[in-house]
């Protein structure tokens, strides 16, 4: 009987609805005087460990809600390229990962107000980029995924605190 219960529970966890995400916090990302988007940090329902999330050891989703009326494709490409490259350690890392960065940025469209983009980070499978409900790209490579994860989550102490609000309030 215990075996059947464990089997049923594991089956539920494996095939849980992909829409079952818990919002951990949100922060607005600014480009100087402009605030082009709000980022929500989401995690699957269940147990969350603050240190695992900070260190990129747990699946999380960065849900971007665009706030500016229109952001041109070239500005979107430039932003994501700079966002990732700023997190890479040295010019050699940037050069090594340039092909991966270019593949991602070329697939990103212009952004319009209220567009929603999801970057689902998994330490095992990379980052899946979903725009308007359609998967457009998967980032493969630990260095590039860690750079994107840290670019938002560890951007600065205020942003980190806002994104992890729910866990920090619980003291986990």
N, C-alpha and C positions, 0 to 999 in steps of 0.2 A: 504494500500500500504506500509506504514512504517512497519507494522507487517511482511509482506512478506519479505521485505528487511532484517529486523533483523533476521528472521528465516533462510534465506539463508546464512547470515554471520555466524550465530552460527553453522550451519550445516558444513560450510567450515572449521571452527576452530576445530570442533570435529573430522572430518575425514581428516585432512590435511595429506599430504604425510609424512611418518615417516622420509624421507630423507631430509626434509627441515630444516636443522640445519645451524646455523650461527656460524662461528668460532670466539670466543672471544679472544683467545690468545693461546700461546704454550710455553712449557718449557721443557728442557731436564733434566731428573732425573739421577743423578749420584750415583754410589756406589763407593765412593773413587775415584780411577783412571779410572773406567769404566763408560761409559754412556750406560746403557742397553736399555733405551727407551725414546721416546719423548711423551709428553702428550699434547693433544689439548683439550682445554675447549670449548665445543659446547653448544649452547642454541637453542631452537626452534625459528623460525622466529617470530618476533613480538616485543613487548615492554619488555625490560629487566631492572630490578632494581638491582643495584650494592649491596645494603644492603641485599636484599632478596637472592641473589645468595651466598653471603658470609655466611649468616646465615642458608643456606640449606632450604630455603622456596620456591624455584623455581626449576623446572625440569631442569637438566643440564646433559650433557653427557661428560664423560672423555673418549676420544678416544686415545688409546695407540698404538703407532707405534714402534715396536721393532727394535732396531738398531744393536744390537750385533749379530754376526753370529748365535750362538746357546746358549740358556740359558737352562740348564738342568731342568727337572721337579722339582727336589728337591730344586734347587736354587730359582725357581719361587715360590714354596710353602713357603720356608723360608722367602723370601722377603715380600710376602703378609701377612703372619702371623705377622712378625715384624712390618710391616706398620700399621696394624690395632691395634695390642697390644700396640704400643707406644702412641696411642691416647686415650686409655682407662685409666680412672682415677686411679684405684687401682687394687691390685691383686685379689680382690673379683670380680670386673667387668670382668677381664680377665678370671677367672675361670668360671664365669656364662656364658660367651659368647664363651667358648672354643669349644663347639659342633658346633656352627654356623660357627666359623672360620675354623674348620677342614673340615666341609662339603664343604665350598667354595674351600679351597686349594686343596682338593683331586680331584676336578673337573677341575683344571687348568692344561693344558698340558705344555710340553716344549715349549719354544718360539724360533722362528726362525726369522732371519732378514726379515723385511718388513711385518711380521704378524701384523694384526690389531685386537685389542680387544676393545670393547665398554662396559663401565660401565655407564648405564643410571640411574641416581639418580632421584628419585621422593620422595618428602617428604610424600606422601600418600601411595605409593605402594612398597617402598623399592628400591633396586638397582638390575636392570636386567643386567646380565653378558652375553655378546654376543661375540663369537669367530668365526671368519670366516663366519659371517652371520647366525650363529646358536645360539639360546639362550641356554646356558648351565646351568645357575643357577640364582636364585632370592634370594637376601639377604633380609630377613625379620627381623625387629627389629630396633627401632629408635636409640638405643645406638650404635649398630654395623654399621648402615648406616651413622650416624653422624661421627663416627670414621674414616671410609673410606673417606668420603667427606672432612673432615678436614685434613686428612693425605696428600692429594694432594693440596687442595686449600689453606690451611693455613700452609703449610709446613714451609715456611720461607718468609720474606718480598719480596725477589727477585722473587721467584717462583710465589707468589701471584700476584705480579705486572705484570709479564710476562703473566700469565693466564688471567688476567683481562684487558689486554692492550687496547682492543677496547672500553670498557666501561670507563676506566680511561681517555682516550683521549677525549671522549665525555663529560666528567665531570658529568656523571650521578651518 
